[in-house]
Amino acid sequence: MKLIIRYFEHNKKGDMCEHTGNAWRCMMKKLLCLMCIGLFLFAAQFGRVRGRVIDTETGEPLVGADVIVEGTELGAATDVNGEYTVLFVPVGTHRVITHYVGYDPYT
């Protein structure tokens, strides 16, 4: 019973980490929690653009096509399946331009 009372006394003072002897561990948990909150707030302001680039006549994926979000410095290249993902795109409406050797640019 005395141990429980001591626990609550330390909890009131805010130095529970000191009492348990794991001050470093407790501080790292608090820091991780703050980082997660910051990441959540940061992620709420940005989105992502995903898609697939294919040849309209054959339906084959175009590997290595450049995909650029117009008006930004953001872009990506397609993978072996013709798929791409552009991260951290500001919220809003954007035009996406695709370039591939031997093809006309597509918007």
HELIX and SHEET records of a PDB file:
HELIX    1   1 LYS A    2  LYS A   13  1                                  12    
HELIX    2   2 MET A   16  THR A   20  1                                   5    
HELIX    3   3 ALA A   23  ALA A   43  1                                  21    
SHEET    1   A 2 PHE A  46  ARG A  52  0                                        
SHEET    2   A 2 GLU A  83  PRO A  90 -1                                        
SHEET    1   B 3 GLY A  75  ALA A  77  0                                        
SHEET    2   B 3 ASP A  66  VAL A  69 -1                                        
SHEET    3   B 3 VAL A  96  HIS A  99 -1                                        
END                                                                             
